[in-house]
Amino acid sequence: MKYLLLGIFSILISANVFARDTNSMRTTTEAIFIGDTEEMLISKMGKAKPRYFVYEDGNFVCATTEYKYDIDMQEYKVYLCRGKIFKIDVKNK
């Protein structure tokens, strides 16, 4: 019984480090939302090194640009398709 409870507890703790979707990315002075353009992202957050790949999710396929930002002990990945943000992932460090 102890091992079962310990196993469940460790799974719950480790689930916190997985990435999750969010609708916005905020700093103390700026905010980025889904639907914003790439120009808005770069002007507010600065230019990060982009990564290019093809994003496939069911029927949705797009040539995607990914930018990574580290803000307040969290890593944000911003995905752009056709010049607009369509997804923001956040992961605790």
mmCIF file as gemmi writes it, N, C-alpha and C atoms, coordinates in Angstrom:
data_model
loop_
_atom_site.group_PDB
_atom_site.id
_atom_site.type_symbol
_atom_site.label_atom_id
_atom_site.label_alt_id
_atom_site.label_comp_id
_atom_site.label_asym_id
_atom_site.label_entity_id
_atom_site.label_seq_id
_atom_site.pdbx_PDB_ins_code
_atom_site.Cartn_x
_atom_site.Cartn_y
_atom_site.Cartn_z
_atom_site.occupancy
_atom_site.B_iso_or_equiv
_atom_site.pdbx_formal_charge
_atom_site.auth_seq_id
_atom_site.auth_asym_id
_atom_site.pdbx_PDB_model_num
ATOM 1 N N . MET Axp A 1 ? 0.819 -1.188 0 1 0 ? 1 A 1
ATOM 2 C CA . MET Axp A 1 ? 0 0 0 1 0 ? 1 A 1
ATOM 3 C C . MET Axp A 1 ? 0.874 1.267 0 1 0 ? 1 A 1
ATOM 4 N N . LYS Axp A 2 ? 1.965 1.221 0.784 1 0 ? 2 A 1
ATOM 5 C CA . LYS Axp A 2 ? 2.867 2.372 0.824 1 0 ? 2 A 1
ATOM 6 C C . LYS Axp A 2 ? 3.451 2.655 -0.555 1 0 ? 2 A 1
ATOM 7 N N . TYR Axp A 3 ? 3.84 1.582 -1.246 1 0 ? 3 A 1
ATOM 8 C CA . TYR Axp A 3 ? 4.461 1.752 -2.555 1 0 ? 3 A 1
ATOM 9 C C . TYR Axp A 3 ? 3.462 2.285 -3.578 1 0 ? 3 A 1
ATOM 10 N N . LEU Axp A 4 ? 2.226 1.871 -3.46 1 0 ? 4 A 1
ATOM 11 C CA . LEU Axp A 4 ? 1.189 2.361 -4.362 1 0 ? 4 A 1
ATOM 12 C C . LEU Axp A 4 ? 0.972 3.862 -4.158 1 0 ? 4 A 1
ATOM 13 N N . LEU Axp A 5 ? 0.868 4.286 -2.91 1 0 ? 5 A 1
ATOM 14 C CA . LEU Axp A 5 ? 0.697 5.712 -2.618 1 0 ? 5 A 1
ATOM 15 C C . LEU Axp A 5 ? 1.924 6.518 -3.04 1 0 ? 5 A 1
ATOM 16 N N . LEU Axp A 6 ? 3.104 5.966 -2.801 1 0 ? 6 A 1
ATOM 17 C CA . LEU Axp A 6 ? 4.333 6.639 -3.209 1 0 ? 6 A 1
ATOM 18 C C . LEU Axp A 6 ? 4.403 6.779 -4.731 1 0 ? 6 A 1
ATOM 19 N N . GLY Axp A 7 ? 3.993 5.736 -5.45 1 0 ? 7 A 1
ATOM 20 C CA . GLY Axp A 7 ? 3.982 5.782 -6.913 1 0 ? 7 A 1
ATOM 21 C C . GLY Axp A 7 ? 3.01 6.821 -7.445 1 0 ? 7 A 1
ATOM 22 N N . ILE Axp A 8 ? 1.818 6.877 -6.877 1 0 ? 8 A 1
ATOM 23 C CA . ILE Axp A 8 ? 0.823 7.865 -7.302 1 0 ? 8 A 1
ATOM 24 C C . ILE Axp A 8 ? 1.317 9.274 -7.007 1 0 ? 8 A 1
ATOM 25 N N . PHE Axp A 9 ? 1.901 9.465 -5.841 1 0 ? 9 A 1
ATOM 26 C CA . PHE Axp A 9 ? 2.427 10.776 -5.459 1 0 ? 9 A 1
ATOM 27 C C . PHE Axp A 9 ? 3.54 11.228 -6.4 1 0 ? 9 A 1
ATOM 28 N N . SER Axp A 10 ? 4.44 10.323 -6.756 1 0 ? 10 A 1
ATOM 29 C CA . SER Axp A 10 ? 5.542 10.696 -7.653 1 0 ? 10 A 1
ATOM 30 C C . SER Axp A 10 ? 5.043 11.011 -9.06 1 0 ? 10 A 1
ATOM 31 N N . ILE Axp A 11 ? 4.002 10.321 -9.515 1 0 ? 11 A 1
ATOM 32 C CA . ILE Axp A 11 ? 3.423 10.618 -10.829 1 0 ? 11 A 1
ATOM 33 C C . ILE Axp A 11 ? 2.792 12.006 -10.823 1 0 ? 11 A 1
ATOM 34 N N . LEU Axp A 12 ? 2.09 12.336 -9.741 1 0 ? 12 A 1
ATOM 35 C CA . LEU Axp A 12 ? 1.47 13.661 -9.653 1 0 ? 12 A 1
ATOM 36 C C . LEU Axp A 12 ? 2.512 14.768 -9.642 1 0 ? 12 A 1
ATOM 37 N N . ILE Axp A 13 ? 3.601 14.563 -8.96 1 0 ? 13 A 1
ATOM 38 C CA . ILE Axp A 13 ? 4.662 15.572 -8.915 1 0 ? 13 A 1
ATOM 39 C C . ILE Axp A 13 ? 5.337 15.706 -10.276 1 0 ? 13 A 1
ATOM 40 N N . SER Axp A 14 ? 5.622 14.598 -10.939 1 0 ? 14 A 1
ATOM 41 C CA . SER Axp A 14 ? 6.32 14.657 -12.224 1 0 ? 14 A 1
ATOM 42 C C . SER Axp A 14 ? 5.438 15.217 -13.33 1 0 ? 14 A 1
ATOM 43 N N . ALA Axp A 15 ? 4.125 15.162 -13.176 1 0 ? 15 A 1
ATOM 44 C CA . ALA Axp A 15 ? 3.223 15.695 -14.201 1 0 ? 15 A 1
ATOM 45 C C . ALA Axp A 15 ? 3.337 17.206 -14.315 1 0 ? 15 A 1
ATOM 46 N N . ASN Axp A 16 ? 3.851 17.872 -13.305 1 0 ? 16 A 1
ATOM 47 C CA . ASN Axp A 16 ? 3.993 19.326 -13.343 1 0 ? 16 A 1
ATOM 48 C C . ASN Axp A 16 ? 5.056 19.798 -14.318 1 0 ? 16 A 1
ATOM 49 N N . VAL Axp A 17 ? 6.002 18.97 -14.697 1 0 ? 17 A 1
ATOM 50 C CA . VAL Axp A 17 ? 7.088 19.416 -15.567 1 0 ? 17 A 1
ATOM 51 C C . VAL Axp A 17 ? 6.763 19.27 -17.049 1 0 ? 17 A 1
ATOM 52 N N . PHE Axp A 18 ? 5.639 18.665 -17.403 1 0 ? 18 A 1
ATOM 53 C CA . PHE Axp A 18 ? 5.272 18.515 -18.799 1 0 ? 18 A 1
ATOM 54 C C . PHE Axp A 18 ? 4.734 19.829 -19.351 1 0 ? 18 A 1
ATOM 55 N N . ALA Axp A 19 ? 4.885 20.025 -20.658 1 0 ? 19 A 1
ATOM 56 C CA . ALA Axp A 19 ? 4.415 21.253 -21.302 1 0 ? 19 A 1
ATOM 57 C C . ALA Axp A 19 ? 2.895 21.257 -21.377 1 0 ? 19 A 1
ATOM 58 N N . ARG Axp A 20 ? 2.339 22.459 -21.307 1 0 ? 20 A 1
ATOM 59 C CA . ARG Axp A 20 ? 0.902 22.614 -21.451 1 0 ? 20 A 1
ATOM 60 C C . ARG Axp A 20 ? 0.636 23.823 -22.342 1 0 ? 20 A 1
ATOM 61 N N . ASP Axp A 21 ? -0.533 23.841 -22.957 1 0 ? 21 A 1
ATOM 62 C CA . ASP Axp A 21 ? -0.917 24.959 -23.815 1 0 ? 21 A 1
ATOM 63 C C . ASP Axp A 21 ? -1.422 26.121 -22.971 1 0 ? 21 A 1
ATOM 64 N N . THR Axp A 22 ? -1.195 27.318 -23.46 1 0 ? 22 A 1
ATOM 65 C CA . THR Axp A 22 ? -1.727 28.517 -22.828 1 0 ? 22 A 1
ATOM 66 C C . THR Axp A 22 ? -2.137 29.488 -23.928 1 0 ? 22 A 1
ATOM 67 N N . ASN Axp A 23 ? -2.908 30.496 -23.564 1 0 ? 23 A 1
ATOM 68 C CA . ASN Axp A 23 ? -3.374 31.472 -24.55 1 0 ? 23 A 1
ATOM 69 C C . ASN Axp A 23 ? -2.522 32.723 -24.608 1 0 ? 23 A 1
ATOM 70 N N . SER Axp A 24 ? -1.603 32.881 -23.651 1 0 ? 24 A 1
ATOM 71 C CA . SER Axp A 24 ? -0.813 34.109 -23.627 1 0 ? 24 A 1
ATOM 72 C C . SER Axp A 24 ? 0.547 33.867 -22.995 1 0 ? 24 A 1
ATOM 73 N N . MET Axp A 25 ? 1.439 34.802 -23.241 1 0 ? 25 A 1
ATOM 74 C CA . MET Axp A 25 ? 2.768 34.807 -22.647 1 0 ? 25 A 1
ATOM 75 C C . MET Axp A 25 ? 2.982 36.219 -22.12 1 0 ? 25 A 1
ATOM 76 N N . ARG Axp A 26 ? 3.261 36.337 -20.825 1 0 ? 26 A 1
ATOM 77 C CA . ARG Axp A 26 ? 3.347 37.664 -20.209 1 0 ? 26 A 1
ATOM 78 C C . ARG Axp A 26 ? 4.692 37.882 -19.536 1 0 ? 26 A 1
ATOM 79 N N . THR Axp A 27 ? 5.201 39.098 -19.681 1 0 ? 27 A 1
ATOM 80 C CA . THR Axp A 27 ? 6.324 39.569 -18.88 1 0 ? 27 A 1
ATOM 81 C C . THR Axp A 27 ? 5.775 40.7 -18.015 1 0 ? 27 A 1
ATOM 82 N N . THR Axp A 28 ? 6.646 41.376 -17.306 1 0 ? 28 A 1
ATOM 83 C CA . THR Axp A 28 ? 6.165 42.468 -16.458 1 0 ? 28 A 1
ATOM 84 C C . THR Axp A 28 ? 5.644 43.647 -17.27 1 0 ? 28 A 1
ATOM 85 N N . THR Axp A 29 ? 6.115 43.802 -18.498 1 0 ? 29 A 1
ATOM 86 C CA . THR Axp A 29 ? 5.707 44.962 -19.299 1 0 ? 29 A 1
ATOM 87 C C . THR Axp A 29 ? 4.971 44.618 -20.588 1 0 ? 29 A 1
ATOM 88 N N . GLU Axp A 30 ? 5.052 43.386 -21.054 1 0 ? 30 A 1
ATOM 89 C CA . GLU Axp A 30 ? 4.477 43.024 -22.351 1 0 ? 30 A 1
ATOM 90 C C . GLU Axp A 30 ? 3.599 41.781 -22.237 1 0 ? 30 A 1
ATOM 91 N N . ALA Axp A 31 ? 2.697 41.614 -23.21 1 0 ? 31 A 1
ATOM 92 C CA . ALA Axp A 31 ? 1.862 40.417 -23.291 1 0 ? 31 A 1
ATOM 93 C C . ALA Axp A 31 ? 1.716 40.016 -24.754 1 0 ? 31 A 1
ATOM 94 N N . ILE Axp A 32 ? 1.809 38.73 -24.999 1 0 ? 32 A 1
ATOM 95 C CA . ILE Axp A 32 ? 1.648 38.157 -26.336 1 0 ? 32 A 1
ATOM 96 C C . ILE Axp A 32 ? 0.475 37.181 -26.271 1 0 ? 32 A 1
ATOM 97 N N . PHE Axp A 33 ? -0.392 37.207 -27.281 1 0 ? 33 A 1
ATOM 98 C CA . PHE Axp A 33 ? -1.572 36.355 -27.299 1 0 ? 33 A 1
ATOM 99 C C . PHE Axp A 33 ? -1.628 35.552 -28.593 1 0 ? 33 A 1
ATOM 100 N N . ILE Axp A 34 ? -2.395 34.471 -28.585 1 0 ? 34 A 1
ATOM 101 C CA . ILE Axp A 34 ? -2.639 33.702 -29.806 1 0 ? 34 A 1
ATOM 102 C C . ILE Axp A 34 ? -3.353 34.618 -30.796 1 0 ? 34 A 1
ATOM 103 N N . GLY Axp A 35 ? -2.897 34.615 -32.039 1 0 ? 35 A 1
ATOM 104 C CA . GLY Axp A 35 ? -3.449 35.483 -33.069 1 0 ? 35 A 1
ATOM 105 C C . GLY Axp A 35 ? -2.587 36.698 -33.359 1 0 ? 35 A 1
ATOM 106 N N . ASP Axp A 36 ? -1.641 37.019 -32.459 1 0 ? 36 A 1
ATOM 107 C CA . ASP Axp A 36 ? -0.714 38.128 -32.71 1 0 ? 36 A 1
ATOM 108 C C . ASP Axp A 36 ? 0.217 37.764 -33.865 1 0 ? 36 A 1
ATOM 109 N N . THR Axp A 37 ? 0.783 38.765 -34.508 1 0 ? 37 A 1
ATOM 110 C CA . THR Axp A 37 ? 1.662 38.53 -35.65 1 0 ? 37 A 1
ATOM 111 C C . THR Axp A 37 ? 3.103 38.316 -35.193 1 0 ? 37 A 1
ATOM 112 N N . GLU Axp A 38 ? 3.92 37.827 -36.125 1 0 ? 38 A 1
ATOM 113 C CA . GLU Axp A 38 ? 5.339 37.609 -35.844 1 0 ? 38 A 1
ATOM 114 C C . GLU Axp A 38 ? 6.044 38.937 -35.563 1 0 ? 38 A 1
ATOM 115 N N . GLU Axp A 39 ? 5.654 39.989 -36.253 1 0 ? 39 A 1
ATOM 116 C CA . GLU Axp A 39 ? 6.253 41.302 -36.024 1 0 ? 39 A 1
ATOM 117 C C . GLU Axp A 39 ? 5.973 41.794 -34.603 1 0 ? 39 A 1
ATOM 118 N N . MET Axp A 40 ? 4.752 41.576 -34.111 1 0 ? 40 A 1
ATOM 119 C CA . MET Axp A 40 ? 4.408 41.973 -32.74 1 0 ? 40 A 1
ATOM 120 C C . MET Axp A 40 ? 5.234 41.183 -31.732 1 0 ? 40 A 1
ATOM 121 N N . LEU Axp A 41 ? 5.397 39.88 -31.979 1 0 ? 41 A 1
ATOM 122 C CA . LEU Axp A 41 ? 6.184 39.028 -31.086 1 0 ? 41 A 1
ATOM 123 C C . LEU Axp A 41 ? 7.623 39.519 -31.008 1 0 ? 41 A 1
ATOM 124 N N . ILE Axp A 42 ? 8.243 39.761 -32.147 1 0 ? 42 A 1
ATOM 125 C CA . ILE Axp A 42 ? 9.648 40.175 -32.175 1 0 ? 42 A 1
ATOM 126 C C . ILE Axp A 42 ? 9.82 41.572 -31.581 1 0 ? 42 A 1
ATOM 127 N N . SER Axp A 43 ? 8.891 42.481 -31.845 1 0 ? 43 A 1
ATOM 128 C CA . SER Axp A 43 ? 9.03 43.833 -31.294 1 0 ? 43 A 1
ATOM 129 C C . SER Axp A 43 ? 8.844 43.85 -29.779 1 0 ? 43 A 1
ATOM 130 N N . LYS Axp A 44 ? 8.001 42.981 -29.245 1 0 ? 44 A 1
ATOM 131 C CA . LYS Axp A 44 ? 7.758 42.968 -27.799 1 0 ? 44 A 1
ATOM 132 C C . LYS Axp A 44 ? 8.757 42.107 -27.033 1 0 ? 44 A 1
ATOM 133 N N . MET Axp A 45 ? 9.122 40.946 -27.592 1 0 ? 45 A 1
ATOM 134 C CA . MET Axp A 45 ? 9.932 39.978 -26.854 1 0 ? 45 A 1
ATOM 135 C C . MET Axp A 45 ? 11.374 39.894 -27.336 1 0 ? 45 A 1
ATOM 136 N N . GLY Axp A 46 ? 11.676 40.461 -28.488 1 0 ? 46 A 1
ATOM 137 C CA . GLY Axp A 46 ? 13.021 40.361 -29.032 1 0 ? 46 A 1
ATOM 138 C C . GLY Axp A 46 ? 13.145 39.165 -29.957 1 0 ? 46 A 1
ATOM 139 N N . LYS Axp A 47 ? 14.2 39.164 -30.734 1 0 ? 47 A 1
ATOM 140 C CA . LYS Axp A 47 ? 14.414 38.103 -31.724 1 0 ? 47 A 1
ATOM 141 C C . LYS Axp A 47 ? 15.142 36.94 -31.071 1 0 ? 47 A 1
ATOM 142 N N . ALA Axp A 48 ? 14.52 35.789 -31.057 1 0 ? 48 A 1
ATOM 143 C CA . ALA Axp A 48 ? 15.155 34.556 -30.603 1 0 ? 48 A 1
ATOM 144 C C . ALA Axp A 48 ? 15.536 33.741 -31.834 1 0 ? 48 A 1
ATOM 145 N N . LYS Axp A 49 ? 16.376 32.739 -31.638 1 0 ? 49 A 1
ATOM 146 C CA . LYS Axp A 49 ? 16.771 31.892 -32.765 1 0 ? 49 A 1
ATOM 147 C C . LYS Axp A 49 ? 15.576 31.02 -33.167 1 0 ? 49 A 1
ATOM 148 N N . PRO Axp A 50 ? 15.085 31.17 -34.398 1 0 ? 50 A 1
ATOM 149 C CA . PRO Axp A 50 ? 13.916 30.387 -34.809 1 0 ? 50 A 1
ATOM 150 C C . PRO Axp A 50 ? 14.285 28.962 -35.209 1 0 ? 50 A 1
ATOM 151 N N . ARG Axp A 51 ? 13.308 28.084 -35.086 1 0 ? 51 A 1
ATOM 152 C CA . ARG Axp A 51 ? 13.429 26.709 -35.565 1 0 ? 51 A 1
ATOM 153 C C . ARG Axp A 51 ? 12.277 26.492 -36.535 1 0 ? 51 A 1
ATOM 154 N N . TYR Axp A 52 ? 12.577 25.921 -37.689 1 0 ? 52 A 1
ATOM 155 C CA . TYR Axp A 52 ? 11.577 25.721 -38.729 1 0 ? 52 A 1
ATOM 156 C C . TYR Axp A 52 ? 11.289 24.237 -38.883 1 0 ? 52 A 1
ATOM 157 N N . PHE Axp A 53 ? 10.007 23.882 -38.988 1 0 ? 53 A 1
ATOM 158 C CA . PHE Axp A 53 ? 9.613 22.493 -39.199 1 0 ? 53 A 1
ATOM 159 C C . PHE Axp A 53 ? 8.172 22.456 -39.695 1 0 ? 53 A 1
ATOM 160 N N . VAL Axp A 54 ? 7.711 21.272 -40.072 1 0 ? 54 A 1
ATOM 161 C CA . VAL Axp A 54 ? 6.328 21.094 -40.509 1 0 ? 54 A 1
ATOM 162 C C . VAL Axp A 54 ? 5.522 20.577 -39.324 1 0 ? 54 A 1
ATOM 163 N N . TYR Axp A 55 ? 4.489 21.317 -38.942 1 0 ? 55 A 1
ATOM 164 C CA . TYR Axp A 55 ? 3.621 20.956 -37.823 1 0 ? 55 A 1
ATOM 165 C C . TYR Axp A 55 ? 2.426 20.186 -38.367 1 0 ? 55 A 1
ATOM 166 N N . GLU Axp A 56 ? 2.194 19.004 -37.817 1 0 ? 56 A 1
ATOM 167 C CA . GLU Axp A 56 ? 1.062 18.18 -38.237 1 0 ? 56 A 1
ATOM 168 C C . GLU Axp A 56 ? 0.244 17.802 -37.014 1 0 ? 56 A 1
ATOM 169 N N . ASP Axp A 57 ? -1.057 18.129 -37.051 1 0 ? 57 A 1
ATOM 170 C CA . ASP Axp A 57 ? -1.97 17.779 -35.969 1 0 ? 57 A 1
ATOM 171 C C . ASP Axp A 57 ? -3.31 17.405 -36.585 1 0 ? 57 A 1
ATOM 172 N N . GLY Axp A 58 ? -3.484 16.136 -36.887 1 0 ? 58 A 1
ATOM 173 C CA . GLY Axp A 58 ? -4.719 15.706 -37.534 1 0 ? 58 A 1
ATOM 174 C C . GLY Axp A 58 ? -4.806 16.25 -38.945 1 0 ? 58 A 1
ATOM 175 N N . ASN Axp A 59 ? -5.822 17.069 -39.198 1 0 ? 59 A 1
ATOM 176 C CA . ASN Axp A 59 ? -6.013 17.653 -40.527 1 0 ? 59 A 1
ATOM 177 C C . ASN Axp A 59 ? -5.247 18.956 -40.717 1 0 ? 59 A 1
ATOM 178 N N . PHE Axp A 60 ? -4.64 19.481 -39.653 1 0 ? 60 A 1
ATOM 179 C CA . PHE Axp A 60 ? -3.923 20.754 -39.714 1 0 ? 60 A 1
ATOM 180 C C . PHE Axp A 60 ? -2.448 20.506 -39.99 1 0 ? 60 A 1
ATOM 181 N N . VAL Axp A 61 ? -1.959 20.991 -41.132 1 0 ? 61 A 1
ATOM 182 C CA . VAL Axp A 61 ? -0.546 20.879 -41.507 1 0 ? 61 A 1
ATOM 183 C C . VAL Axp A 61 ? -0.068 22.269 -41.915 1 0 ? 61 A 1
ATOM 184 N N . CYS Axp A 62 ? 1.099 22.667 -41.384 1 0 ? 62 A 1
ATOM 185 C CA . CYS Axp A 62 ? 1.593 24.013 -41.682 1 0 ? 62 A 1
ATOM 186 C C . CYS Axp A 62 ? 3.111 24.052 -41.545 1 0 ? 62 A 1
ATOM 187 N N . ALA Axp A 63 ? 3.765 24.858 -42.378 1 0 ? 63 A 1
ATOM 188 C CA . ALA Axp A 63 ? 5.19 25.145 -42.212 1 0 ? 63 A 1
ATOM 189 C C . ALA Axp A 63 ? 5.298 26.115 -41.044 1 0 ? 63 A 1
ATOM 190 N N . THR Axp A 64 ? 5.916 25.674 -39.959 1 0 ? 64 A 1
ATOM 191 C CA . THR Axp A 64 ? 5.861 26.382 -38.681 1 0 ? 64 A 1
ATOM 192 C C . THR Axp A 64 ? 7.216 26.959 -38.295 1 0 ? 64 A 1
ATOM 193 N N . THR Axp A 65 ? 7.174 28.117 -37.646 1 0 ? 65 A 1
ATOM 194 C CA . THR Axp A 65 ? 8.345 28.729 -37.03 1 0 ? 65 A 1
ATOM 195 C C . THR Axp A 65 ? 8.152 28.673 -35.524 1 0 ? 65 A 1
ATOM 196 N N . GLU Axp A 66 ? 9.185 28.22 -34.807 1 0 ? 66 A 1
ATOM 197 C CA . GLU Axp A 66 ? 9.111 28.122 -33.351 1 0 ? 66 A 1
ATOM 198 C C . GLU Axp A 66 ? 10.142 29.054 -32.725 1 0 ? 66 A 1
ATOM 199 N N . TYR Axp A 67 ? 9.721 29.844 -31.749 1 0 ? 67 A 1
ATOM 200 C CA . TYR Axp A 67 ? 10.615 30.689 -30.964 1 0 ? 67 A 1
ATOM 201 C C . TYR Axp A 67 ? 10.545 30.238 -29.511 1 0 ? 67 A 1
ATOM 202 N N . LYS Axp A 68 ? 11.704 30.205 -28.823 1 0 ? 68 A 1
ATOM 203 C CA . LYS Axp A 68 ? 11.763 29.845 -27.404 1 0 ? 68 A 1
ATOM 204 C C . LYS Axp A 68 ? 12.138 31.069 -26.591 1 0 ? 68 A 1
ATOM 205 N N . TYR Axp A 69 ? 11.435 31.246 -25.477 1 0 ? 69 A 1
ATOM 206 C CA . TYR Axp A 69 ? 11.726 32.334 -24.543 1 0 ? 69 A 1
ATOM 207 C C . TYR Axp A 69 ? 11.719 31.782 -23.126 1 0 ? 69 A 1
ATOM 208 N N . ASP Axp A 70 ? 12.667 32.215 -22.303 1 0 ? 70 A 1
ATOM 209 C CA . ASP Axp A 70 ? 12.723 31.855 -20.887 1 0 ? 70 A 1
ATOM 210 C C . ASP Axp A 70 ? 12.288 33.062 -20.071 1 0 ? 70 A 1
ATOM 211 N N . ILE Axp A 71 ? 11.163 32.906 -19.359 1 0 ? 71 A 1
ATOM 212 C CA . ILE Axp A 71 ? 10.604 33.997 -18.562 1 0 ? 71 A 1
ATOM 213 C C . ILE Axp A 71 ? 10.223 33.449 -17.191 1 0 ? 71 A 1
ATOM 214 N N . ASP Axp A 72 ? 10.789 34.016 -16.136 1 0 ? 72 A 1
ATOM 215 C CA . ASP Axp A 72 ? 10.413 33.687 -14.752 1 0 ? 72 A 1
ATOM 216 C C . ASP Axp A 72 ? 10.367 32.188 -14.483 1 0 ? 72 A 1
ATOM 217 N N . MET Axp A 73 ? 11.462 31.502 -14.723 1 0 ? 73 A 1
ATOM 218 C CA . MET Axp A 73 ? 11.577 30.062 -14.451 1 0 ? 73 A 1
ATOM 219 C C . MET Axp A 73 ? 10.602 29.211 -15.271 1 0 ? 73 A 1
ATOM 220 N N . GLN Axp A 74 ? 10.156 29.731 -16.403 1 0 ? 74 A 1
ATOM 221 C CA . GLN Axp A 74 ? 9.309 28.979 -17.314 1 0 ? 74 A 1
ATOM 222 C C . GLN Axp A 74 ? 9.859 29.121 -18.726 1 0 ? 74 A 1
ATOM 223 N N . GLU Axp A 75 ? 9.723 28.056 -19.499 1 0 ? 75 A 1
ATOM 224 C CA . GLU Axp A 75 ? 10.15 28.075 -20.899 1 0 ? 75 A 1
ATOM 225 C C . GLU Axp A 75 ? 8.907 28.117 -21.776 1 0 ? 75 A 1
ATOM 226 N N . TYR Axp A 76 ? 8.815 29.16 -22.592 1 0 ? 76 A 1
ATOM 227 C CA . TYR Axp A 76 ? 7.696 29.315 -23.512 1 0 ? 76 A 1
ATOM 228 C C . TYR Axp A 76 ? 8.165 28.964 -24.912 1 0 ? 76 A 1
ATOM 229 N N . LYS Axp A 77 ? 7.349 28.192 -25.632 1 0 ? 77 A 1
ATOM 230 C CA . LYS Axp A 77 ? 7.575 27.917 -27.047 1 0 ? 77 A 1
ATOM 231 C C . LYS Axp A 77 ? 6.391 28.503 -27.803 1 0 ? 77 A 1
ATOM 232 N N . VAL Axp A 78 ? 6.704 29.422 -28.713 1 0 ? 78 A 1
ATOM 233 C CA . VAL Axp A 78 ? 5.674 30.112 -29.479 1 0 ? 78 A 1
ATOM 234 C C . VAL Axp A 78 ? 5.729 29.584 -30.905 1 0 ? 78 A 1
ATOM 235 N N . TYR Axp A 79 ? 4.589 29.1 -31.413 1 0 ? 79 A 1
ATOM 236 C CA . TYR Axp A 79 ? 4.507 28.518 -32.749 1 0 ? 79 A 1
ATOM 237 C C . TYR Axp A 79 ? 3.733 29.457 -33.666 1 0 ? 79 A 1
ATOM 238 N N . LEU Axp A 80 ? 4.329 29.729 -34.841 1 0 ? 80 A 1
ATOM 239 C CA . LEU Axp A 80 ? 3.71 30.622 -35.816 1 0 ? 80 A 1
ATOM 240 C C . LEU Axp A 80 ? 3.442 29.884 -37.115 1 0 ? 80 A 1
ATOM 241 N N . CYS Axp A 81 ? 2.302 30.173 -37.712 1 0 ? 81 A 1
ATOM 242 C CA . CYS Axp A 81 ? 1.937 29.629 -39.016 1 0 ? 81 A 1
ATOM 243 C C . CYS Axp A 81 ? 1.375 30.78 -39.841 1 0 ? 81 A 1
ATOM 244 N N . ARG Axp A 82 ? 1.918 30.979 -41.027 1 0 ? 82 A 1
ATOM 245 C CA . ARG Axp A 82 ? 1.516 32.062 -41.921 1 0 ? 82 A 1
ATOM 246 C C . ARG Axp A 82 ? 1.611 33.427 -41.243 1 0 ? 82 A 1
ATOM 247 N N . GLY Axp A 83 ? 2.641 33.604 -40.4 1 0 ? 83 A 1
ATOM 248 C CA . GLY Axp A 83 ? 2.898 34.894 -39.78 1 0 ? 83 A 1
ATOM 249 C C . GLY Axp A 83 ? 2.092 35.202 -38.534 1 0 ? 83 A 1
ATOM 250 N N . LYS Axp A 84 ? 1.263 34.251 -38.054 1 0 ? 84 A 1
ATOM 251 C CA . LYS Axp A 84 ? 0.451 34.482 -36.854 1 0 ? 84 A 1
ATOM 252 C C . LYS Axp A 84 ? 0.689 33.38 -35.833 1 0 ? 84 A 1
ATOM 253 N N . ILE Axp A 85 ? 0.6 33.742 -34.556 1 0 ? 85 A 1
ATOM 254 C CA . ILE Axp A 85 ? 0.773 32.773 -33.469 1 0 ? 85 A 1
ATOM 255 C C . ILE Axp A 85 ? -0.477 31.903 -33.388 1 0 ? 85 A 1
ATOM 256 N N . PHE Axp A 86 ? -0.281 30.574 -33.436 1 0 ? 86 A 1
ATOM 257 C CA . PHE Axp A 86 ? -1.42 29.677 -33.303 1 0 ? 86 A 1
ATOM 258 C C . PHE Axp A 86 ? -1.328 28.786 -32.066 1 0 ? 86 A 1
ATOM 259 N N . LYS Axp A 87 ? -0.158 28.751 -31.41 1 0 ? 87 A 1
ATOM 260 C CA . LYS Axp A 87 ? -0.018 27.894 -30.239 1 0 ? 87 A 1
ATOM 261 C C . LYS Axp A 87 ? 1.113 28.423 -29.366 1 0 ? 87 A 1
ATOM 262 N N . ILE Axp A 88 ? 0.9 28.379 -28.037 1 0 ? 88 A 1
ATOM 263 C CA . ILE Axp A 88 ? 1.935 28.744 -27.072 1 0 ? 88 A 1
ATOM 264 C C . ILE Axp A 88 ? 2.005 27.634 -26.035 1 0 ? 88 A 1
ATOM 265 N N . ASP Axp A 89 ? 3.167 27.004 -25.909 1 0 ? 89 A 1
ATOM 266 C CA . ASP Axp A 89 ? 3.395 25.973 -24.891 1 0 ? 89 A 1
ATOM 267 C C . ASP Axp A 89 ? 4.239 26.565 -23.778 1 0 ? 89 A 1
ATOM 268 N N . VAL Axp A 90 ? 3.943 26.158 -22.546 1 0 ? 90 A 1
ATOM 269 C CA . VAL Axp A 90 ? 4.727 26.612 -21.401 1 0 ? 90 A 1
ATOM 270 C C . VAL Axp A 90 ? 5.136 25.393 -20.587 1 0 ? 90 A 1
ATOM 271 N N . LYS Axp A 91 ? 6.39 25.415 -20.119 1 0 ? 91 A 1
ATOM 272 C CA . LYS Axp A 91 ? 6.925 24.313 -19.323 1 0 ? 91 A 1
ATOM 273 C C . LYS Axp A 91 ? 7.689 24.904 -18.152 1 0 ? 91 A 1
ATOM 274 N N . ASN Axp A 92 ? 7.411 24.412 -16.948 1 0 ? 92 A 1
ATOM 275 C CA . ASN Axp A 92 ? 8.151 24.855 -15.767 1 0 ? 92 A 1
ATOM 276 C C . ASN Axp A 92 ? 9.542 24.266 -15.803 1 0 ? 92 A 1
ATOM 277 N N . LYS Axp A 93 ? 10.512 25.045 -15.327 1 0 ? 93 A 1
ATOM 278 C CA . LYS Axp A 93 ? 11.893 24.561 -15.282 1 0 ? 93 A 1
ATOM 279 C C . LYS Axp A 93 ? 12.165 23.882 -13.972 1 0 ? 93 A 1
